[in-house]
């Protein structure tokens, strides 16, 4: 490999860049990953611990309030006395998050309630989970899952129920009862909502006994099945952390159990968001990136000076060839490859020029011969069907129609031949299509009618012959033949901006959009008509007059099709 070759320069330069980037990337990755992972784990654990501490403090405060109320009730001689009620009112008013206090017998009868409200009827309190938990766990304060309060009328607050068995003094004897205090769940909800574990991280709470979700910031999505949490895995941990994968995203799960009430606080952090170590590693990363950028810029400048100058000289010479100048000869000095490329390019341009001239001549001759052959062909089906229609008309005694059909057929063939000419007047072309339509109306028993109009200035202008008949044939066999209603074909000729515009419009079935998009691309022909296809007409016009002329199609299903034929305005000389 020569030192001055482009391959050597590129290989050495990119090898150096790759090595530098590899080393920088490795150093950054090691530093950033280790720091980010450690800080993220520590930060998440501290936040979950703080939530647990706040919730435990709140639960402890509510438990203390419950114990005060329990003490006053159990040490009162008459639990329905005004004195006791006033004392309980004072305690309840000291906490805005307490919704209500209710005292039940062990049979579920309400002894007293604060505040005084209308009680719902037909509610079996003994079947409530909080009631059963209180009787099944004497001397133990139980907390229920969040639910809508269903004791008092007109209240639909989201509450957590604290319940416990109490001993009541009734008629000198001690009987079992249940004390219920409903706490507004909004306070617990706000404690958890204030927690932020990155942009997408969150904290939720589950019941450790059955894994029921106590709180979740996206509770509605969970209820309707649009979100799922793997609580089964979390139930295996009392505290600690592990990783899982949800929706193709890796998450860090931190678990902490709240004392006494059997709830687990679960923190969810997304590992791809754990970038809080920027303060520690930001300066280090910035300096490394600056050094890398400087190295890349220096290498790029060297490569540009070494490679781009001879290549740009070669490029400018090639642009002339791109614009069609195949008579150019280039001579560029540079690396060995550039000099060899310039010599090879000169040979290639010379060979391309030779082949293009040969190909153009051969293709033009071939296309003209093919089009002349196609123009001379008349599909036997058309002639056979026309003569068959004449036989039927003769058998039916329709002599006038026979004369009309035979006359139109003879004039149709006379104009088709045109003494071997390929260019005729528009007047002759319109006369040719008029006879064709007369024959077809006889065959199809007046299934359609037609109208031919032309500006006087267009009649003497010249056109390639047989450009209307294939398009009208297409309109009949593919647009009108299967219609229930009567069809109509309109043909018009006009002069627009020194161009001739021929329009063929029908009210037939129209074409689907995919057929319309490919009608000038495909080379299909009608099996029932003349055999001179639509694409043949388009190519003949462009071959004679250039790409600025040809056919344009517009069609809508069940409404019809319109074909525009654009040709230059020409008249016979002399």
Helices and strands as residue ranges (DSSP letters): H 6-74, H 82-93, E 98-105, E 110-114, G 125-127, H 129-136, E 142-143, E 147-148, E 158-170, E 173-184, H 186-193, E 202-207, E 213-215, H 219-223, H 231-234, E 239-246, E 249-258, E 263-270, G 271-273, H 278-303, I 304-308, H 309-322, H 336-376, H 380-395, H 399-417, G 418-420, E 423-425, H 426-443, E 448-454, G 456-458, E 462-464, H 469-475, I 476-480, E 487-496, E 499-506, H 513-518, H 534-545, E 550-556, E 560-568
